[in-house]
Amino acid sequence: MKKDHRPYYIKKFHLKFQRFYVDHFLRPHFESLGKGSNFMRPWHVEVFGSPVVLGDYATVIATPDKKIRLSVWSEKKDMGRIHIGSFCIICAGVRISSASEILIGDNCMIASGSYITDSDWHDIYDRVSTGKSKPVRIENNVWIGDSAIVCKGVAIGENSIIGAGSVVVNDIPPNSIAAGNPAKVVRSLDANEKITARESFFSDPTALSIYFDTMDRETLCGNTFLHWLRYILFPRKGD
């Protein structure tokens, strides 16, 4: 992991600025944005159209080269909707595009570069039309692997995992691991194994906040403003 050379107070200012950016620039674009959401580099998150709903304690990680795009657009009135539940994580480069309806449950993990869509966006013969669209439903605690594609009309059952690079064109049953193009079930989860969902991590938000703050104080305590400035202007090997 890359070392953080910032002084503690600089990092705290950065985190406050991110929260300000979310409240001032992003929140108005959501139909609803839940409490406790954590956006990393929110200026690389694009929300287009409405309604887009994001639940409580979401983690959204964007990067300059892999923006996150949540977009709703439809030729039909009152069509197009994205609803993402609580305790979900959305990684860099994720695109979710709706012309009909995309419902994503709680505790879902959507890995980097994944694409979820409920429409073809072009008809086979009429290239002006947005083509056919069918709702997508992703149940609670689903993990969508890196660069996977979830296509229109698909339902993915609770706890299931979609392998990296897979293309999902058919329904995936609950408690399954599916992979390939087209994605097929390759194994089932062990019914005797306990599944721990992301919401357990947020069981005590106050204690969690104190824990991260304490960790920041300890890991950044030796960093000074001049050291940070030197690192930016004159980086050295091992920095």
Secondary structure as GFF3:
##gff-version 3
##sequence-region A 1 239
A	DSSP	alpha_helix	8	21	.	.	.	ID=ss1
A	DSSP	pi_helix	22	26	.	.	.	ID=ss2
A	DSSP	three_ten_helix	27	29	.	.	.	ID=ss3
A	DSSP	beta_strand	32	33	.	.	.	ID=ss4
A	DSSP	beta_strand	38	40	.	.	.	ID=ss5
A	DSSP	three_ten_helix	42	44	.	.	.	ID=ss6
A	DSSP	beta_strand	45	48	.	.	.	ID=ss7
A	DSSP	beta_strand	52	54	.	.	.	ID=ss8
A	DSSP	beta_strand	59	61	.	.	.	ID=ss9
A	DSSP	beta_strand	68	72	.	.	.	ID=ss10
A	DSSP	beta_strand	82	84	.	.	.	ID=ss11
A	DSSP	beta_strand	89	90	.	.	.	ID=ss12
A	DSSP	beta_strand	95	98	.	.	.	ID=ss13
A	DSSP	beta_strand	102	104	.	.	.	ID=ss14
A	DSSP	beta_strand	109	110	.	.	.	ID=ss15
A	DSSP	beta_strand	115	117	.	.	.	ID=ss16
A	DSSP	beta_strand	136	138	.	.	.	ID=ss17
A	DSSP	beta_strand	143	144	.	.	.	ID=ss18
A	DSSP	beta_strand	149	150	.	.	.	ID=ss19
A	DSSP	beta_strand	155	156	.	.	.	ID=ss20
A	DSSP	beta_strand	161	162	.	.	.	ID=ss21
A	DSSP	beta_strand	167	168	.	.	.	ID=ss22
A	DSSP	beta_strand	176	179	.	.	.	ID=ss23
A	DSSP	beta_strand	184	188	.	.	.	ID=ss24
A	DSSP	three_ten_helix	198	202	.	.	.	ID=ss25
A	DSSP	alpha_helix	205	220	.	.	.	ID=ss26
A	DSSP	alpha_helix	225	233	.	.	.	ID=ss27
###
